[in-house]
Amino acid sequence: MHASHSDPLLTFPSNGHTNFKMVPITEVPAPVLVADTGRDRPVVLVVNKEPAIAETVLEILNKNGYAAIAAYDAEDALETALLIPPELVIAEVALPGLSGIEVAAALKKELPDCKILLLAGQAERADVHGTVKAAGLQVEVVERPVHATELLAHVFSRLVPG
């Protein structure tokens, strides 16, 4: 898939700096009741070492009915997931500390019902599939860059019961 300038997952501020405020985990709201559906918004944990990308994905998910929270490294992801158990984790494979695959294995051990979506670059995708299969993990691997519409389709398909 070719990246385009209109792809919201690849849009960065022109000055190279992010305008996002870090919020302590204690200030993250619990899932909100969606008034028109009468159900809780599914919690999605986004794990990406690039704050601008993580925050863009959060915005997309939050605007589309999910309660999204972010972590920027493996340790933060594991700690956050244990404090606020997500229904789905979207993690890039290359993270500081543990890899996204190692995070997925640890989360599956602690939260077996949690769904995992790993984002891998084209060059690393084959290796990721082999490692995931060898580890016996039930995760989906998606090649990045991924357009927002495609990402939302993957998220929806992972969270639909059945």
DACOR-V774289 format. One record per pair of residues at least 12 apart in sequence whose ideal C-beta (glycine too) atoms are under 6 Angstrom apart, sorted by the first residue. I is the first residue (numbers start at 1). J is the second residue. D is the distance in Angstrom with one decimal. If there is no record, write none. Layout:
I&J&D / I&J&D
//
This chain:
3&145&4.7 / 7&147&5.7 / 8&56&5.9 / 8&148&5.1 / 9&56&5.8 / 9&148&6.0 / 10&145&5.7 / 12&52&5.2 / 18&51&5.1 / 18&52&4.7 / 20&51&5.7 / 20&55&4.6 / 28&69&5.5 / 31&43&5.5 / 31&67&4.5 / 41&65&5.9 / 41&66&5.7 / 41&67&4.2 / 42&66&5.5 / 42&87&4.4 / 42&159&5.2 / 43&67&4.9 / 43&86&4.4 / 43&87&5.6 / 44&61&5.4 / 44&66&4.8 / 44&68&4.7 / 44&86&5.9 / 44&88&4.8 / 45&69&5.6 / 45&81&5.7 / 45&86&4.0 / 45&89&4.7 / 46&58&5.8 / 46&68&5.8 / 46&70&4.9 / 46&90&5.1 / 47&71&4.8 / 47&77&4.3 / 47&91&3.8 / 48&92&5.2 / 49&72&5.8 / 49&95&5.8 / 49&96&5.7 / 54&70&4.3 / 58&70&5.5 / 60&148&5.1 / 64&152&5.8 / 73&95&5.8 / 73&96&4.3 / 73&97&5.4 / 74&95&4.9 / 74&97&4.0 / 74&98&3.7 / 74&103&4.9 / 75&97&5.6 / 77&103&5.3 / 78&106&5.8 / 81&107&5.6 / 85&111&5.5 / 87&159&5.9 / 88&115&4.5 / 88&158&5.5 / 88&159&5.8 / 89&116&5.2 / 90&117&4.7 / 91&103&5.6 / 91&118&5.9 / 92&119&4.7 / 93&118&5.6 / 93&120&4.6 / 93&124&5.9 / 93&128&5.5 / 100&118&5.2 / 101&131&5.4 / 104&116&4.5 / 104&137&5.7 / 104&139&5.2 / 105&135&5.7 / 115&158&4.4 / 116&139&3.9 / 117&140&5.1 / 117&154&5.8 / 118&139&5.5 / 118&141&4.8 / 119&142&5.7 / 119&144&4.7 / 120&141&5.5 / 121&144&5.9 / 122&143&5.6 / 125&143&5.4 / 128&141&5.3 / 129&141&5.9 / 142&154&5.8
//
